[in-house]
Amino acid sequence: MADRKVLNKYYPPDFDPTKLPRLRINPVKTFVVRIMAPFNMRCNTCGEYIYKGKKFNSKKEDVLDMDYLGLKIFRFFIKCTRCLAEISFRTDPENTDYVCEQGATRNFQAHDFAEQEERRLAKQEEEDEANPMKALEKRTKESKNEMDVIDALEELKDLNARHANADIDSMLETVTNKKTPEELAEEEDNKLAQEVFEQKCKKSEAT
């Protein structure tokens, strides 16, 4: 029993620690962490929908070739609950969001789109303030578009007014009364025959 508790180990006189094989350490360290899905997504392999907040046992690793203002970016690997296909996404500290990299497609989210649009408009306003020529071009373009819209509205109003003043009954009557050349020739023949008949009647009465 006493031999088991010996803490000292024997090193031979010719022992050289530099000749020991070194272990290859992977610079990318992975950890198993419990996370929730940060957004709604759909698996590209089986089409399974994964809703936001679903819990997974994921692998977490550092992204060595990317950072934002000195902040580390982390990548997470999860598996689809249906087909076990691997899905990866990473953090996006610039936009305080996550980016889906592979294995799944992020579903459309209206509030995220609205926030991105607000940020884009704010950034555009800052650029316009910094560049007065660009702001002037933008205002000129907007005024031109407004004038085009006003002209189109006026044309529509004139067209509606012409249609409102048109007499539908007279238009229908002219269309219905429109005759072919054959019908007109037949009417002329009838008129001529009637005139000849009336002349004969007058001559017979005179005798």
C-alpha positions in Angstrom: 0.0 0.0 0.0 2.9 2.4 0.8 4.3 1.9 -2.7 1.2 3.3 -4.3 1.5 6.6 -2.5 5.0 7.4 -3.8 4.9 10.9 -5.4 8.4 11.0 -6.7 9.2 9.4 -10.0 12.5 8.1 -11.3 14.3 9.9 -14.1 17.3 8.2 -15.6 20.6 10.2 -15.9 20.4 10.5 -19.7 16.8 11.8 -19.7 16.3 14.7 -22.1 12.9 16.5 -21.9 13.4 18.2 -25.2 13.1 14.9 -27.0 9.6 14.2 -25.8 6.9 14.3 -28.5 4.9 17.4 -28.3 1.1 17.3 -28.4 -0.6 19.0 -31.3 -3.0 21.5 -29.8 -5.8 22.7 -32.0 -5.9 26.5 -31.9 -9.7 26.4 -32.4 -11.1 25.3 -29.1 -14.6 23.9 -29.1 -17.0 23.8 -26.1 -20.4 22.1 -25.7 -22.9 24.7 -24.5 -26.6 24.8 -24.1 -28.2 27.5 -26.2 -31.5 28.5 -27.7 -32.1 29.2 -31.4 -31.6 32.9 -31.9 -34.0 33.2 -34.9 -36.6 31.2 -36.8 -35.0 29.0 -39.5 -35.8 26.2 -41.9 -33.5 23.2 -42.5 -32.2 23.0 -46.1 -32.0 19.2 -46.0 -35.5 18.1 -44.8 -37.4 21.4 -44.6 -38.0 21.2 -40.9 -39.0 24.5 -39.2 -36.9 25.5 -36.2 -38.6 28.2 -34.2 -36.8 30.9 -32.1 -36.1 29.8 -28.6 -35.8 26.0 -29.2 -33.0 24.6 -27.0 -30.0 22.7 -28.4 -26.8 21.2 -27.2 -24.4 23.0 -29.5 -20.6 23.2 -30.2 -19.1 26.6 -29.7 -15.9 27.8 -31.3 -14.0 31.1 -31.8 -13.8 32.5 -35.3 -10.1 33.4 -35.6 -10.2 35.2 -38.9 -13.0 37.6 -37.9 -13.6 40.2 -35.2 -15.4 43.5 -34.7 -13.6 46.3 -32.9 -11.6 43.8 -30.9 -14.7 41.8 -30.0 -14.5 38.1 -30.6 -17.0 36.4 -32.9 -18.3 32.9 -32.0 -19.6 30.2 -34.2 -22.2 27.7 -33.1 -23.0 24.2 -34.5 -26.4 22.6 -33.9 -28.2 19.6 -35.5 -31.6 19.5 -37.0 -34.1 17.8 -34.8 -35.5 15.8 -37.7 -32.6 14.8 -40.0 -29.6 15.6 -37.8 -28.1 17.7 -40.5 -25.5 20.2 -39.2 -26.5 23.9 -39.0 -24.0 26.7 -38.2 -24.5 30.3 -37.4 -22.2 33.0 -35.9 -22.6 36.1 -33.8 -22.8 39.5 -35.5 -21.8 42.2 -32.9 -21.9 45.0 -35.5 -25.7 44.6 -36.0 -26.3 43.0 -32.6 -27.7 39.9 -34.3 -26.8 36.4 -35.6 -25.8 35.3 -39.2 -26.9 31.9 -40.5 -24.0 30.4 -42.4 -24.9 27.0 -43.6 -27.4 24.2 -43.2 -30.5 26.3 -42.9 -32.3 29.4 -44.2 -33.4 32.2 -41.9 -37.1 33.1 -42.1 -38.2 36.6 -42.8 -38.8 38.7 -39.7 -40.6 42.0 -40.1 -39.2 43.7 -37.0 -35.6 42.9 -38.0 -36.3 44.3 -41.4 -37.8 47.4 -39.9 -34.8 48.0 -37.7 -32.4 47.5 -40.6 -34.4 49.9 -42.7 -34.3 52.5 -39.9 -30.5 52.1 -39.6 -30.1 52.4 -43.3 -32.2 55.6 -43.4 -30.3 57.1 -40.5 -27.0 56.3 -42.2 -28.2 57.8 -45.4 -29.3 61.0 -43.7 -25.8 61.3 -42.1 -24.2 60.9 -45.5 -26.5 63.5 -47.0 -25.6 66.0 -44.2 -21.9 65.4 -44.8 -22.2 65.7 -48.6 -24.4 68.8 -49.5 -24.1 68.1 -53.3 -25.6 64.6 -52.8 -28.4 66.0 -50.7 -29.1 68.6 -53.4 -29.3 65.9 -56.1 -31.6 63.9 -53.9 -34.0 66.8 -53.4 -34.0 67.6 -57.1 -34.8 64.0 -57.9 -37.6 63.9 -55.3 -39.1 67.2 -56.7 -39.0 65.8 -60.2 -40.8 62.6 -59.1 -43.5 64.7 -57.4 -44.0 66.7 -60.6 -44.3 63.6 -62.6 -46.9 62.2 -60.2 -48.9 65.5 -60.3 -48.9 65.4 -64.1 -50.1 61.8 -64.2 -52.9 62.7 -61.7 -54.0 65.6 -63.9 -54.1 63.5 -67.0 -56.3 60.9 -65.1 -58.7 63.7 -64.0 -59.1 65.0 -67.6 -59.7 61.5 -68.8 -62.3 60.9 -66.2 -64.0 64.2 -66.9 -64.2 63.4 -70.7 -65.8 60.0 -69.9 -68.3 61.7 -67.5 -69.4 64.3 -70.0 -69.9 61.7 -72.8 -73.5 61.0 -73.8 -73.8 57.2 -73.7 -77.3 57.1 -75.3 -76.2 59.1 -78.3 -73.1 57.0 -78.8 -75.2 53.8 -78.6 -77.7 55.3 -81.1 -75.0 56.1 -83.6 -73.5 52.7 -83.3 -76.9 50.9 -83.7 -78.0 53.2 -86.6 -74.8 52.7 -88.5 -75.8 50.8 -91.7 -73.9 49.0 -94.4 -73.6 50.2 -98.0 -76.0 47.5 -99.1 -78.7 48.6 -96.7 -78.3 52.3 -97.8 -78.7 51.3 -101.5 -81.8 49.3 -100.7 -83.3 52.3 -98.9 -82.6 54.5 -101.9 -84.3 52.0 -104.3 -87.4 51.9 -102.0 -87.6 55.6 -102.0 -87.3 55.8 -105.8 -90.0 53.1 -106.3 -92.3 54.9 -103.8 -91.9 58.2 -105.8 -92.7 56.5 -109.1 -95.8 54.8 -107.6 -97.0 58.2 -106.2 -96.6 59.8 -109.7 -98.6 57.1 -111.3 -101.4 57.4 -108.8 -101.6 61.2 -109.4 -101.8 60.7 -113.2 -104.6 58.1 -112.8 -106.6 60.4 -110.6 -106.2 63.3 -113.0 -107.7 61.2 -115.9 
